[in-house]
Amino acid sequence: MPGTLKTPRTLYDKIWDDHVVDAQADGTTLLYIDRHLVHEVTSPQAFEGLRNAGRSVRRPDCTLATVDHNVPTISRKNFTNVGNFIEEPDSRAQCVALEDNVKEFGLTYFGMTDRRQGIVHIIGPEQGFTLPGTTIVCGDSHTSTHGAFGAIAFGIGTSEVEHVLATQTLLQRKSKNMRISVDGTLPEGVTSKDVILHIIGTIGTAGGTGCVIEYAGSVFRGFSMEARMSVCNMSIEAGARAGMVAPDEITFAYLRNRPLAPPPGEAWDRAEAYWRTLVSDEGAKFDVEVKIRAEDIIPTLTWGTSPQDTVPITGVVPDPQNITDPTKRASVERSLKYMGLTPNTRMEDITVDKVFLGSCTNGRIEDLRSAAKVVLAAGPGASVAPDVHAMIVPGSGLVKQQAEAEGLDVIFKRAGFDWREAGCSMCLGMNPDQLKPGQRCASTSNRNFEGRQGAGGRTHLMSPAMAAAAAMTGKLTDVRKYLGGSQTTGGSAPLKITSPYDYLDPPQVPPAPVALAPSDIPSIADQATSVPSSIPPFRIVKGIAAPLAIENVDTDMIIPKQFLKTLKRTGLANALFYTLRKDPHTGKDTDFVLNRQPYDKAKILVCTGQNFGCGSSREHAPWSLNDFGIRCIIAPSFAEIFKTNTMQNGMLPITLSPEECKELFNDASEGLDLEVDLEKLEIRREKGRPSIPFEAESFRRHCLLNGLDDIGLTLVKGDAIQTFEERRSETWPWLDGFGYVKGGRIQASAVRTKKKIDW
């Protein structure tokens, strides 16, 4: 009706509403996905699923693939092919599989001979593939990086990777709105990495659970796009589904003339006009509000094995005796033991063995410049401290090329840094770049979980500038000691700054649309075949329950990285909690609960700690639990991606109160069976103890009870997807036709043919 007032909406609300294909009464929504990034670790099983079902990739023009996790970062001067260059067999197999899959399914691919190859979350923004107002997914939890452009971007598991490839949609439930505002003036030496570490230390790794965070306030408004990406990148470490910053002039300036951004002229003007509407309305409702003073943040780093274990560089290692909660105290004690630290030790007294500067958090040109300034400030002739190995790993081939044009590589190499090729490198150590047991690393990456950078390795997270300072001194160091009021460069010439556009392929004008006969365009409904579901029904599970009293059980703990190099979904039972089940020195079984009878036959896991399954979006964690025989996990709270991944595999995550979890933990400790009845929504106990009711989302409950496959359910909505795509092409035409084919772009109409794309 004329004059009717519209309900104020948040940035997240607006983009969500624009992508709804279909919504069910219980809130389950079929969401259209604009951009899909693919890498070698979480995709092999997805492509195999398509192959087995006879399905094609729905929108090759909306998919971009690269290799990053497994690739060595040594010189590629002698590179001939992936098969010869990558020595580790399982790493090689995953990279070769991706190359085979992109050829078979006709996808755009940046391989190791392509200067555009790099970390998936760096190449997306770099190429203009990441755009405001879009939905973006990848089989990697740090997909939240792309939210810096005013996009809904989040990590997904392998089953969901397959779902997007087949349907270009995902079944999702809307998250809550959370806003974190940082206003004021940041003190000297404080960067975006310090800001996000301070935020995580304030709200905890579960502080954003169930939410999408919008970062607001003068500090974020003043940040560059690189700085915003670093913040959004680590939103997942705060438990959030995604992080976002509203697009503005800084965003538009970054994107203008990127190869895959709308070309200058009418297309750009139309896109920018839409992007300017992507701000939270005045009076929009946020379910959670957090306000932080910029002046309260000083250079920050981590001391323990969780991103929430933060402390100012001027602080000390915490003392567990000051913590009253027994579970939290036990967690701190465990972290201190693993990190080899003594309570109340000054952070600046801790020495390091290695320094790693890179990752999707801090592998961009701005990060390298920040570190180079510290090296220069150390003075002429200054070098990396003795017995410290410091490595610089650019986030992409283009970042490396730009850094070399600016002379940053010379600054680093002259000081004794190891200058590497692009890749994920030591961020998670799936490649040869790893810590040895007991080695301590000053790292610019995003996670400090046990064994994250190498079995027994100890990680302290910090900013690039702080990492550079640690490299020069050999210990954790307050970077402000290198930053005088004028931020001098030790008598050296100022850094040379070049334009990133000098290293991008020139914008391409799309070719004329390809006219197709209706018979040439396959209907999505044609692919809704009667392929049998591989999901076993979950109705009643009865059996031994294993008790676990650990907080923040992360995916690296559930399954260490060395077991991620698999092309299958099975055979991972022995990998489950491997570092807890095996003595690192002898290789023999420990006294961990799953090694003991009767728990070695457990079907249910009862955890008393919050935030079970935090960390990566990779599906290997539920695969290993399922392979072991555990069909149900009970905990006070779950990381959202892990929770979804379990249900995709016919497993049931149950959220109960801490008190109820403690009751069931005690039952499990007595060796009693539990019986989980999904149909009646209750957990039955032995010895006449009262049953405990639980809740489950109605749609997910229906799918679990009947063993239904999400893809098959979605494909029957082919008409709705087709209708949405037609409206999308009319409203946002710049989202169609992405691709690098014979120097131009693929038209959206062309990619729906069954012909293989010439890539």
Buried (B, 14 or more C-beta within 10 A) or exposed (E): EEEEEEEEBBBBBBBBEBBBBBEEEEEBBBBBBBBBBBBBBBBBBBBBBBEEBEBBBBBBBBBBBBBBBBBBBBEBEEBEEBEEBBEBEBBBBBBBBBBEBBEBBBBBBBBBEBBBBBBBBBBBBBBBBBBBBBBBBBBBBBBBBBBBBBBBBBBBBBBBBBBBBBBBBBBBBBBBBBBBBBBBEBBEBBBBBBBBBBBBBBBBBBBBBBBBBBBBBBBBBEBBBBBBBBBBBBBBBBBBBBBBBBBBEBBBEBBBBBBBBBBEEEBBEBBBEBBBEBBBBEEBEBEBEBEBEBEEBBBBBBBBBBBBBBBBBEBBBBEBEEBEEEBBBBBBBBBBEBBEBEBEBEBBEBEBBBBBBBBBBBBBBBBBBBBBBBBBBBBEEBBBBEEBBBBBBBBBBBBBBBBBBBBBBEBBEBBBBBBBBBBBBBBBBBBBBBBEEEBBBBBBBBBBBBBBBBBBBBBBBBBBBBBBBBBBBBBBBBBBBBBEEEEBBBEBEEBEEBEBEEBBBEBBEBBEEBEEEEEBEBEBEEBBEEBEBBBEEBBEBEBBBBBBBBBBBBBBBBBBBBBBBBEEBEEBBEBBBBBBBBEEEEEEEBEBBBBBEEBBEBBBBBBBBBBBBBBBBBBBBBBBBBBBBBBBBBBBBBBBBBBBBBBBBBBBBBBBEBEBBBBBBBBBBEBBBBBBBBEEBBBBBEEEEEEBEBEBBEBBBBBBBEBBBBBBBBBEBBEBBBEBBEEBBEEBBBBBBBBBBEEBBBBBBBBBBEEEBEB
